[in-house]
């Protein structure tokens, strides 16, 4: 392991500023689902299933628009792609606190379709600014920054929503997102390297070695390796969203909602440490192996009977969160042509949002019937299934290559 990987990445012009803006932008994004959940369950007095419906509506909108907006970034540049997001964020978060449930669902769909694509933009920009082994370090730094925001954002906004009002928390989220969008438009990071390379450059990625020539975005979403990594990405956010909702449900059952940020911070601290360790490793690891470990570590959280035990178990599961997201992003970047990377990252963003959107109502329904512990068991079990399928497909592909070589 080596720390100089991080040092060399931070010397890249403009990269440090981009990471700082990314941290600021993700603070409201990290808190938004939690605040919406608290608004629906506390202010509107509805169940977790209804809260999941709002999240699912936003997810469907985001899933539909993700690849298209990634294509706009590839074709027209960052500023034209972000301007509609800034306008819609103003309208949605300004009106959402006063909307009835049905209208909130519809507005959530529109807001999701034009949500600020922070993850896609940052990952695409980082992929353009660095290459090869440096990319893993850059993605790991971004994941570490993400975990810092998840330690801060949910804790602050959950306390504000539960102690003061969910409306104030929603207004502040909207204002922060608008400022973040303007900041990204102002720094306008590159989305394509100066050389304009058209091949996947990360030879250290196991998925890149397996696929050979780099895919276009269209080829990527139709290929076996591409579909497999998209399924793993969706499963990762299913686990993360399921854990997030399960933590909120646990605190409601224990009547300790103001302390929900403490548990989430413990979870994110584990992820931060895991992301740091993964970033200084000499080579990549299979995202399917990391997904398997994430699923195995998530299930025991359902055994927690107290706040401190929940924090400990969440911390252990968190160790695999950032490495999973980093490995999946690294795999996609190494599999596609650079001139198609925005659209491919858009498809991965869609996979992430679909996984999270499916998780919200599914896990919410599980909580309504079986309690908070059911959320962690269901989320972890899904991870085990998808990871096993991904590993199985990889073994079959390797076996076919070995047979072809023998012939």
Secondary structure, 3 states (H helix, E strand, C coil): CCCHHHHHHHCCCCHHHHHHHHHHHHHHHHHHHHHHHHHHHHHCCCCHHHHHHHHHHHHHHHHHHHHHHHHHHHHHCHHHHHHHHHHHHHHHHHHHHHCCHHHHHHHHHHHHHCCCCHHHHHHHHHHHHCCCHHHHHHHHHHHHHHHHHHHHHHHHHHHHHHHCCHHHHHHHHHHHHHHHHHHHHHHCCCCCCCCCCCCCCCCCCHHHHHHCCCECHHHHHHCHHHHHHHHHHHHHHHHHHHHHHHHHHHHHHCCCHHHHHHHHHHHHHHHHHHHHHHHCCCCCCCHHHHHHHHHHHHHHHHHCCCHHHHHHHHHHHHCCHHHHHHHHHHHHHHHECHHHHHHHHHHHHHHHHHHHHHHHHHHHHHHHHHCHHHHHHHHHHHHHHHHHHHHHHHHHHHHHHHHHHHC
